[in-house]
Amino acid sequence: MLRKEFQQGGIIIMKQHLLKNTYAAIVALFIAMMALPTTAQAQTKYDLEICGTWVTSDNCSDLSGIYGVEGTVKYDPDSKTLTLEGAKLTASICIWSKIDGLTIKVSGANELDARSAVAISVRAPMTITGGGTLNGKSLADCVILIWNTNLTIKDCIVNAKGEYGIKGKYGSEKLLISKATVTAEGKLKWGGSICDFKEITLEDCAITQPAGARFDESKHAIVLNGEIVESEVKIVPTKYDLFICGTQVTSDHCGDLSVIPGVKGSVSYDPYNKTLTLENAKLNVEGDHSGIESEIDGLTIKVGGTNELKAENSAAVTIGAPATITGGGTLNAESEESCGIYALETNLTIKDCIVNAKGKYGITGQVGSKEKLLISNATVTAEGRAGSICDFKEITLEDCAITQPAGAVVDNSQGAVVLNGETVTSEVKIEPITKYDLKICGTQVTSGNCGDLSVIDGVEGTVKYDPDSKTLTLEDAKLNIEGEVDCIESEIDGLTIKVSGTNELNAVDAAAIVDAPTTITGGGTLNMKSEKYAAIYAARTNLTIKDCIVNAKGKWGIAGYNDSKEKLFISKATVTAEGREGSIRNFKEITLEDCAITQPAGAVVDNSQGAVVLNGEIVKSEVVITRGSDGINTPTIDTTARSGIYTLSGVKLGGEVKDLPKGVYIVNGKKVVK
């Protein structure tokens, strides 16, 4: 009995363990099941498709990976903004949206190419905006189709061409076009360019093509003479985000803005190209207005001739959206109490022109939180009592440099032009730099840096270039460079390399390469070494070494290109050259003046080979050419091995003795006086 009870008790205990394990398994399974929805919920799917692919929280930040998408395409779910920047979408349906309040922000030029359906399918209220351009086409349907909802097109350019242009689905939809340029064309017969809308509202814009076209509520479309328009409909803004001397620019007078009080000369605005043209213009404004005030994204201010802008209490030029000043002319902008030019939380480019700005501030951002200033190949002077160029997040000088005050630099940590750490308040002058056909350690020599090239990476000591005399001066300098870069690379015709003291050039590639006639001189020493190339390489040009000491060592010591035209002239100089593939070679002609080969014994110049040779072979050991040697004992030529006529310096001559001028020669190994 005890045994049986024990067994029964064991069975009970086993059952309890089984139940306990079962409960644990159920709990674990429940936890796992709870975890599954959590994993699924980690990815949020939005009511938005791009080229047939759903936009989710995983891919929304970069949609360029979707098949059919090129350029920048991204979606911000917090602001419900789809951004297209230089994008191209190719699919049956490029954009499908059911997001209430979606904004499509276009920047730059964007292309939507719908192959078999619509480019944009609008299923909930949507706005297209952003200042850029959206070009849409459909081969078989309409470009933009609105389904029982509303569409707004604002502050941008939209071009739509297809079987229909822009179309409502049921005729109950509303279309608002505000300060935008829209062209729409529906080529389908019995179709329409802009049609099937309950309401079309044009805000600060008007239909300009076809002339006389209008919206007809009864036909729910843009019509001409009672018929729905199937040709191109063009709608353009009538008011622009541009004020001249306090007056808003409109389509009525944009072609001639000289009618505005305070404006003289030629001033016009092209809304399609967003270009404000000033030609020998004068803008004088009083009170709190600017001469030019713009919020046009991508405005170009094109200046021709000399233009004067003067303001009292406001900036002469105020820009609230990215703008470029260019054109080749001059713009003088002055304000008595404010800024010459004011970039309000936006970017400004000054390019290929002359700009002079003066005021309490010269050229300024707001607080330097986001504004960027780019000055490219332009002459700019700026003077401000509180700051000449200041309050930018970033200032970039492209092909130009600060020339006044001396020592002033751009300091982007302060967002200003500074001198000795302080924002400059005197006149700042920025001028285009001239690029010279000369590189030092891979860096272009320009009018901006030529006075002190020691600032270049890899350069120590005194290195400078004088463009007037075409002289590169090296004084106790060291140039060290790695990679496929030369210490000195020149295409300057007539360059003089003036060496003073002891100078060293070390490179993996050529220590010096000259592509135009060059002279090395100056009385100092130039030590040049290349690991894999020529120490000195004269590429299809002539090289002179005169009145100095040059030591060259590399795969080649001193070399021409292929001995077709290069000439080497060594005068009153001491030269050593050593090259594993030839110490001095590949020249059409080598001439020694007031110097001679002293090592190796018996080596001579052989212009038939364009090289220094010994026993008929190009020398690969060290060649020493010594200044002032008479050379009589130098070319000890074995008459059995070598015959011919040589100068005392060891240069082989052609012809016969009878044809030579008077002098001393080595003929078949013997000294001959003629």
C-alpha positions in Angstrom: 0.0 0.0 0.0 2.7 2.4 0.9 4.4 1.6 -2.3 1.2 2.1 -4.3 0.5 5.3 -2.6 4.1 6.4 -3.3 3.6 5.5 -6.9 0.3 7.4 -7.0 1.9 10.3 -5.2 4.7 10.1 -7.8 2.1 10.2 -10.5 0.5 13.2 -8.9 3.9 14.9 -8.5 4.7 14.2 -12.2 1.4 15.6 -13.2 2.1 18.7 -11.2 5.5 19.1 -12.9 3.9 18.5 -16.3 1.2 21.2 -15.6 3.9 23.5 -14.3 6.0 23.0 -17.4 2.9 23.4 -19.6 2.1 26.7 -17.9 5.6 27.9 -18.4 5.5 26.9 -22.1 2.2 28.7 -22.5 3.6 31.8 -20.9 6.7 31.7 -23.1 4.6 31.2 -26.2 2.4 34.1 -25.1 5.4 36.3 -24.6 6.7 35.3 -28.0 3.4 36.0 -29.6 3.3 39.4 -28.0 6.8 40.0 -29.4 5.7 39.3 -32.9 3.3 42.2 -33.2 6.0 44.4 -31.6 8.4 43.4 -34.4 5.8 44.1 -37.0 4.9 47.4 -35.5 8.5 48.5 -35.7 7.9 49.3 -39.4 5.2 51.9 -40.1 3.6 51.9 -43.5 2.4 55.3 -44.8 -0.4 56.0 -47.3 2.2 56.8 -50.0 3.7 54.8 -52.9 6.7 55.8 -54.9 7.0 54.0 -58.3 4.8 51.2 -56.9 6.7 50.7 -53.6 5.1 51.6 -50.3 6.9 54.2 -48.3 7.6 53.0 -44.7 9.5 54.2 -41.7 12.4 52.0 -42.8 12.9 53.5 -46.3 11.4 57.0 -46.0 14.6 58.9 -45.4 16.1 57.7 -48.7 13.7 56.6 -51.4 16.4 56.6 -54.2 16.8 52.9 -53.7 13.4 52.2 -55.2 13.4 50.9 -58.7 12.6 53.7 -61.1 13.9 56.4 -58.8 16.9 58.7 -59.5 18.1 61.7 -57.5 17.1 62.8 -54.1 13.7 61.6 -52.9 12.7 61.4 -49.2 9.6 61.6 -47.0 9.3 63.2 -43.6 6.3 61.7 -41.8 6.3 64.4 -39.0 5.8 67.2 -41.5 4.1 65.0 -44.1 6.6 66.3 -46.7 7.8 64.4 -49.8 11.0 66.1 -51.1 12.1 65.8 -54.7 15.5 67.4 -55.5 16.8 66.9 -59.0 14.8 63.7 -59.1 13.5 61.5 -61.9 10.7 58.9 -61.4 9.8 56.4 -64.0 6.9 54.0 -63.4 3.2 53.3 -64.3 2.3 55.5 -61.4 5.1 57.7 -60.1 3.4 59.0 -56.9 0.3 57.7 -55.3 -0.9 59.4 -52.1 -3.7 59.1 -49.6 -2.0 61.2 -47.0 -4.2 64.0 -45.8 -2.1 67.2 -46.1 0.8 65.8 -48.0 3.3 68.5 -49.3 5.4 67.7 -52.3 8.4 70.0 -52.1 10.2 70.4 -55.4 13.8 71.7 -55.6 15.7 72.0 -58.8 14.3 70.3 -61.9 12.4 67.1 -61.4 10.9 64.6 -63.9 7.9 62.3 -63.6 7.5 59.8 -66.4 4.3 57.8 -66.2 4.4 54.9 -68.8 0.9 53.5 -68.6 -1.1 55.4 -66.0 -0.9 58.8 -64.1 2.2 60.5 -62.9 0.5 61.6 -59.6 -2.6 60.1 -58.2 -4.0 62.4 -55.5 -6.4 60.6 -53.1 -6.3 63.2 -50.2 -5.6 67.0 -50.0 -2.1 67.7 -51.4 0.1 70.8 -52.0 2.9 71.0 -54.6 5.3 73.8 -53.7 9.0 74.5 -53.0 10.4 76.9 -55.6 11.6 74.2 -58.0 10.2 72.7 -61.2 8.1 69.5 -61.6 7.9 68.2 -65.2 5.3 65.4 -65.6 4.3 63.4 -68.6 2.0 60.5 -69.2 1.9 58.3 -72.4 -1.5 56.9 -71.8 -3.4 58.9 -69.2 -3.4 62.2 -67.4 -0.4 63.6 -65.6 -2.1 64.6 -62.3 -5.4 63.0 -61.4 -7.3 64.2 -58.3 -9.8 61.8 -56.7 -12.6 63.5 -54.9 -10.3 65.9 -53.0 -8.3 69.2 -53.5 -5.0 70.1 -54.9 -2.9 73.2 -54.4 0.0 74.3 -56.6 2.0 77.1 -55.0 5.2 79.0 -55.5 6.7 76.6 -58.0 6.7 75.5 -61.7 4.6 72.6 -62.8 4.5 71.4 -66.4 2.0 68.6 -67.2 1.6 66.9 -70.6 -0.4 63.8 -71.4 -3.7 62.4 -72.7 -5.0 64.9 -70.1 -3.0 67.5 -68.3 -4.4 68.1 -64.8 -7.8 66.5 -64.2 -10.4 65.8 -61.6 -11.9 62.3 -61.4 -15.6 63.1 -60.7 -15.9 66.8 -61.3 -16.3 67.5 -57.6 -12.6 68.3 -57.0 -11.1 71.8 -56.4 -7.8 73.1 -57.8 -6.0 76.2 -56.3 -3.0 77.7 -58.2 -1.2 80.4 -56.2 1.8 82.4 -57.4 2.8 79.5 -59.5 3.7 78.9 -63.2 1.7 76.0 -64.6 1.6 74.6 -68.1 -0.8 71.8 -68.9 -1.7 70.1 -72.2 -4.1 67.2 -72.9 -3.7 65.9 -76.4 -6.6 63.4 -76.2 -9.5 64.5 -78.4 -12.6 65.1 -76.2 -10.1 65.4 -73.3 -8.8 68.6 -71.8 -5.7 70.3 -70.5 -7.2 71.3 -67.2 -10.6 69.8 -66.7 -13.3 68.1 -64.6 -13.0 70.4 -61.6 -15.9 71.8 -59.6 -13.7 74.9 -58.8 -10.5 76.3 -60.1 -9.0 79.3 -58.2 -6.1 81.4 -59.5 -4.4 83.4 -56.7 -1.9 86.0 -57.8 -1.6 84.4 -61.2 -3.6 84.4 -64.5 -4.1 82.5 -67.7 -1.8 83.9 -70.4 -2.2 81.2 -73.0 -4.4 80.7 -75.0 -5.3 84.4 -75.0 -8.9 84.8 -73.7 -9.1 81.3 -72.0 -10.9 81.1 -68.7 -12.5 78.7 -66.2 -16.1 77.7 -67.1 -18.0 76.3 -64.1 -20.6 74.7 -66.2 -18.0 72.8 -68.2 -15.7 72.3 -65.2 -12.7 73.2 -67.3 -10.5 75.8 -68.8 -12.3 76.8 -72.0 -11.8 79.1 -75.0 -14.8 80.4 -76.9 -16.9 77.9 -75.0 -14.8 74.8 -75.9 -12.6 72.9 -73.5 -9.0 73.7 -74.3 -6.9 70.7 -75.4 -3.8 72.7 -76.4 -1.3 74.1 -74.0 -2.7 76.2 -71.1 -0.2 78.5 -69.4 -0.8 80.1 -66.1 1.8 82.5 -64.7 2.0 84.6 -61.5 0.8 88.1 -61.6 2.6 89.1 -58.4 6.1 88.1 -57.6 7.9 87.8 -54.3 10.1 90.7 -55.4 10.0 94.4 -54.4 11.8 97.2 -56.0 12.1 100.4 -54.0 9.1 99.1 -51.9 6.9 98.3 -54.9 5.9 94.8 -55.6 6.8 93.5 -59.0 3.9 92.2 -61.0 3.2 90.8 -64.5 1.9 94.2 -65.5 5.2 96.1 -65.3 7.9 93.4 -64.8 9.2 94.1 -68.3 10.0 97.7 -67.4 10.5 98.5 -63.7 11.8 102.0 -64.4 8.2 103.1 -63.9 8.6 102.6 -60.2 9.4 105.8 -58.2 13.1 105.9 -57.3 14.2 103.8 -60.3 16.3 105.1 -63.2 17.9 103.2 -66.0 17.1 99.8 -67.3 15.5 97.4 -64.8 13.4 94.4 -65.7 12.3 91.0 -64.3 11.9 87.8 -66.3 9.6 85.6 -64.1 10.2 82.5 -66.1 13.9 82.5 -65.7 13.7 84.3 -62.3 16.2 86.9 -63.5 16.3 90.6 -62.4 18.4 92.6 -64.8 20.0 95.9 -63.9 21.8 97.8 -66.6 23.3 101.2 -65.7 20.5 101.5 -63.2 20.1 103.7 -60.1 17.7 102.8 -57.3 17.2 105.3 -54.5 14.8 104.5 -51.7 13.9 106.4 -48.5 12.5 105.1 -45.2 12.4 101.5 -44.3 12.4 99.9 -47.8 15.2 98.1 -49.6 16.3 98.9 -53.1 15.8 95.2 -53.8 13.9 92.8 -51.6 13.4 89.2 -52.7 11.9 86.0 -51.5 12.2 84.3 -54.9 14.0 81.0 -54.6 16.8 81.0 -57.2 16.7 84.6 -58.1 19.5 85.8 -60.4 20.4 89.5 -60.2 22.2 90.2 -63.5 24.2 93.4 -63.5 25.4 95.1 -66.6 27.4 98.4 -66.6 27.5 100.3 -63.4 24.5 100.2 -61.0 23.9 102.2 -57.9 21.6 101.2 -55.0 21.1 103.5 -52.0 18.9 103.0 -49.0 18.3 104.8 -45.7 17.0 102.6 -42.8 16.9 99.3 -44.6 19.4 97.2 -46.5 20.2 98.2 -50.0 19.6 94.6 -51.0 17.7 92.1 -48.9 17.3 88.5 -49.9 15.1 86.0 -48.1 15.7 83.1 -50.5 18.8 81.8 -52.3 20.0 84.3 -54.8 23.0 84.9 -57.1 24.5 88.3 -58.2 26.3 87.9 -61.5 26.6 89.3 -65.0 30.0 91.0 -65.5 28.9 94.5 -64.4 29.2 96.4 -61.2 26.7 96.7 -58.3 27.3 99.4 -55.7 25.0 98.8 -52.7 25.0 101.3 -49.8 22.8 101.8 -46.8 23.0 104.7 -44.3 21.8 102.8 -41.2 21.6 99.2 -42.2 23.4 96.6 -44.5 24.8 97.0 -47.9 23.6 93.4 -48.7 21.6 91.4 -46.2 21.1 87.6 -46.5 18.1 86.7 -44.3 18.5 83.1 -43.2 19.5 82.1 -46.8 22.4 81.7 -49.1 24.0 84.3 -51.4 26.4 83.8 -54.3 28.4 86.6 -55.9 30.0 85.4 -59.1 31.8 86.9 -62.2 31.0 90.5 -61.3 32.0 93.5 -59.2 30.1 94.2 -55.9 30.8 97.1 -53.6 28.8 97.0 -50.3 28.8 99.6 -47.6 26.7 100.4 -44.5 26.5 99.7 -40.8 27.3 96.2 -42.1 28.8 95.5 -45.5 27.6 92.0 -46.4 25.9 90.1 -43.6 23.7 87.2 -42.7 21.2 87.4 -39.8 22.9 85.5 -37.0 25.1 83.1 -38.8 22.9 80.1 -38.0 22.4 78.9 -41.6 23.4 81.6 -44.1 26.2 80.7 -46.6 28.1 83.2 -48.7 30.0 82.0 -51.9 32.2 84.5 -53.7 33.4 83.0 -57.0 35.8 84.8 -59.4 34.4 88.1 -58.3 35.8 91.4 -57.1 34.1 92.4 -53.8 34.7 95.3 -51.5 32.7 95.4 -48.3 32.8 97.9 -45.4 30.7 98.0 -42.3 31.0 100.0 -39.1 29.8 96.9 -37.2 31.2 94.3 -39.5 32.3 94.3 -43.1 31.5 90.6 -43.9 30.0 88.8 -41.0 27.2 86.7 -39.5 27.4 83.8 -41.9 27.6 80.1 -41.1 30.0 79.6 -43.9 32.0 81.8 -46.2 33.6 80.3 -49.3 36.0 82.0 -51.7 36.3 80.3 -55.1 39.0 81.5 -57.5 39.5 84.7 -55.5 41.2 85.8 -52.4 41.3 88.5 -49.7 43.8 91.2 -50.7 42.9 93.8 -48.1 43.5 94.3 -45.3 46.8 92.4 -45.4 46.6 89.2 -43.3 42.8 89.1 -43.1 41.3 85.7 -43.5 37.9 83.9 -43.5 37.1 82.5 -40.1 34.1 80.2 -40.3 34.1 79.7 -36.5 33.1 83.3 -36.3 31.3 83.4 -39.7 33.3 86.5 -40.7 36.4 88.0 -42.3 38.7 88.6 -39.4 42.1 90.2 -38.8 44.1 89.0 -35.7 41.0 87.2 -34.5 38.7 90.3 -34.7 35.9 90.9 -37.2 37.1 93.4 -39.8 35.2 96.7 -39.8 37.4 98.5 -42.3 37.3 97.9 -46.0 37.6 94.3 -47.0 38.7 93.6 -50.6 38.4 90.3 -52.4 39.8 89.9 -55.9 39.9 87.1 -58.5 43.1 85.1 -58.4 45.2 84.5 -61.4 46.2 80.9 -61.9 49.7 80.4 -63.1 50.9 77.3 -65.0 52.9 76.2 -62.0 52.2 73.7 -59.2 54.2 73.2 -56.1 53.6 69.9 -54.4 50.4 69.5 -56.3 49.0 72.9 -55.3 48.2 75.5 -58.0 50.2 78.7 -57.7 48.0 81.7 -57.9 48.1 85.4 -57.4 46.6 84.7 -54.0 49.4 82.4 -52.7 52.4 83.1 -54.9 54.0 85.5 -52.4 54.4 82.7 -49.8 54.3 79.1 -51.0 55.6 77.8 -47.7 51.9 77.4 -46.6 51.5 74.5 -49.0 51.6 71.1 -47.4 55.0 69.5 -47.9 56.9 72.8 -48.2 59.4 74.3 -45.8 61.7 77.3 -46.0 61.3 80.2 -48.4 59.4 79.4 -51.6 57.8 82.2 -53.6 56.8 83.0 -57.2 57.1 86.4 -58.9 54.7 86.4 -61.9 56.2 89.6 -63.4 59.7 88.1 -63.8 58.5 84.5 -64.0 60.8 83.6 -61.2 60.4 80.8 -58.6 62.7 81.4 -55.7 63.9 78.6 -53.4 65.9 79.6 -50.4 67.0 76.9 -48.0 63.7 75.1 -49.0 62.6 71.6 -48.6 59.8 70.1 -50.8 58.6 66.6 -49.9 55.7 65.0 -51.6 54.3 61.5 -51.9 52.1 59.8 -54.5 51.8 60.7 -58.2 52.6 64.4 -57.6 55.7 66.4 -58.5 57.5 68.8 -56.2 57.6 71.4 -59.1 55.5 71.2 -62.2 55.7 74.0 -64.7 54.3 75.0 -68.1 55.5 78.6 -67.8 57.4 79.6 -70.9 60.6 81.2 -69.6 60.4 80.1 -65.9 63.5 80.8 -63.9 64.1 78.7 -60.8 66.4 80.7 -58.6 68.1 78.7 -55.9 69.8 80.2 -52.9 71.4 78.3 -50.0 70.8 74.5 -50.0 67.5 73.2 -51.3 66.0 69.7 -51.3 63.2 68.2 -53.5 62.1 64.7 -52.7 59.3 62.9 -54.6 58.0 59.5 -55.5 57.2 60.9 -59.0 59.4 63.5 -60.7 61.1 66.0 -58.4 60.7 68.6 -61.1 58.9 68.4 -64.4 59.0 71.3 -66.9 56.9 71.5 -70.1 58.2 74.8 -71.2 61.6 76.4 -71.5 63.1 76.7 -68.0 66.4 77.9 -66.4 67.8 76.8 -63.0 70.2 79.3 -61.7 71.0 81.5 -58.7 74.3 80.4 -57.1 72.8 78.0 -54.6 72.4 74.2 -54.5 69.4 72.2 -55.6 69.3 68.5 -54.5 66.6 66.6 -56.3 65.6 63.0 -55.8 62.9 60.8 -57.2 62.1 57.2 -56.2 60.3 56.1 -59.4 60.8 58.7 -62.0 63.2 61.4 -63.3 64.7 63.8 -60.8 64.4 66.5 -63.6 62.2 65.8 -66.5 62.2 68.2 -69.5 59.1 67.2 -71.5 59.4 68.3 -75.1 61.2 71.5 -74.1 64.6 73.0 -73.3 66.3 73.1 -69.9 69.2 75.4 -68.9 71.3 74.9 -65.7 73.5 77.9 -65.1 75.7 79.3 -62.3 74.5 76.9 -59.6 74.9 73.4 -58.2 72.4 70.7 -59.2 72.4 67.2 -57.9 69.8 64.9 -59.5 69.1 61.2 -58.7 66.2 58.9 -59.7 65.2 56.2 -62.1 66.5 58.8 -64.5 68.8 61.6 -63.4 68.1 64.4 -65.9 66.0 63.3 -68.9 64.1 64.6 -71.8 61.0 63.0 -73.3 62.2 61.2 -76.4 65.1 63.2 -77.7 63.0 64.6 -80.5 63.3 68.3 -79.6 64.6 68.7 -76.0 67.9 70.6 -75.5 69.9 70.6 -72.3 72.3 73.5 -71.8 74.7 73.5 -68.8 76.7 76.7 -68.3 79.2 77.5 -65.5 77.5 75.0 -63.3 78.4 71.9 -61.3 75.9 69.1 -61.9 75.8 65.5 -60.7 73.2 63.2 -62.2 72.5 59.5 -61.5 69.8 57.3 -62.9 69.2 53.6 -62.8 67.9 53.8 -66.4 70.2 56.6 -67.5 71.9 59.5 -65.8 71.6 62.2 -68.5 69.6 61.0 -71.5 66.8 61.5 -74.1 67.9 64.9 -75.3 68.2 66.0 -78.9 71.2 68.2 -78.0 73.3 68.5 -74.9 75.7 71.5 -74.6 78.3 72.2 -71.9 79.6 75.7 -71.6 82.5 76.6 -69.2 82.2 73.2 -67.6 83.1 69.6 -68.4 82.4 66.0 -67.5 84.9 64.9 -64.8 83.2 61.6 -63.9 83.2 58.8 -65.0 86.6 59.2 -66.6 86.2 59.0 -70.3 82.5 59.8 -70.4 81.4 62.2 -73.1 78.3 63.8 -74.6 77.0 61.8 -77.6 74.3 63.8 -79.3 73.7 61.0 -81.7 72.3 59.2 -78.6 71.2 62.3 -76.8 73.0 61.2 -73.7 76.2 61.1 -71.7 77.9 57.9 -72.7 80.9 55.8 -71.8 82.3 53.5 -74.4 79.2 54.0 -76.4 76.8 53.1 -73.6 74.5 55.4 -71.8 76.0 56.1 -68.3 73.8 54.9 -65.4 76.3 55.6 -62.6 77.0 59.1 -61.3 77.9 61.7 -63.9 79.8 64.7 -62.6 80.0 67.9 -64.6 82.4 70.4 -63.0 82.3 74.1 -63.5 85.4 75.7 -64.9 87.1 72.5 -65.9 89.0 72.8 -69.2 88.1 69.3 -70.0 91.4 68.5 -71.8 92.1 65.5 -69.5 88.4 64.6 -69.2 87.5 63.0 -72.5 90.3 60.4 -72.6 88.9 58.6 -75.6 90.3 55.2 -76.6 91.0 55.7 -80.3 90.4 52.0 -80.8 87.0 52.2 -79.1 85.9 55.7 -80.0 86.7 58.0 -82.9 85.4 61.4 -83.9 85.6 65.0 -83.0 84.8 66.4 -79.5 84.9 69.7 -77.8 87.2 70.1 -74.7 84.1 69.7 -72.6 83.3 66.3 -74.2 80.6 67.1 -76.6 80.7 65.1 -79.8 80.6 67.1 -83.0 79.6 66.2 -86.5 81.3 67.0 -89.8 85.1 67.3 -90.5 87.9 69.2 -88.9 88.4 71.4 -91.9 84.9 72.7 -91.5 85.3 73.7 -87.8 85.9 77.2 -86.6 89.2 78.0 -84.9 89.7 76.4 -81.5 90.9 73.4 -79.5 89.4 70.0 -80.1 89.9 66.4 -79.4 90.1 64.5 -82.6 90.3 60.7 -82.5 91.6 60.9 -78.9 94.2 63.6 -79.6 94.3 67.3 -78.8 94.2 69.4 -82.0 94.6 73.2 -82.2 93.1 74.7 -85.3 
